[in-house]
Amino acid sequence: QVQLVESGGGLVQAGGSLRLSCAASGLSFSRSTMGWFRQAPGKEREIVAGINWSGGTTYYVDTVKGRFTISRDNAKNVVYLQMNILKPEDTAVYYCAADSQFLYVSRDRREYDYWGQGTQVTVSS
């Protein structure tokens, strides 16, 4: 049984930082592309960042480039999202997702096979 468990969300003031973690089990983590998505109220779920199996390929949506960093530890089966200089518009539920193909980073949420339950990130102005 595949499980993705996010942690690290919370309430932070604008300009602050948070680090999200996603612990994976029940899948071949080192052979999976991992992504972080977010969904704000009334909006569609969008990809924030993604990382291929080795960490050699990453993707960031334009709105977070230079502020967020995705990384992974294949020995621990964990993927991270370091979020700096947070803005109120970053407020959303953040989801971790796993794509069974491992070579490239897909931006299409339909290509991700497994999802976590999400963690709330709220940025106050």
Secondary structure, DSSP 4 states (H G I P E B T S, - for coil): --EEEEE--EEEETT--EEEEEEEESS-GGGSEEEEEEE-TTS--EEEEEE-TTSS-EEE-GGGTTTEEEEEETTTTEEEEEE-S--GGG-EEEEEEEES--SS----GGG--EE---EEEEEE-
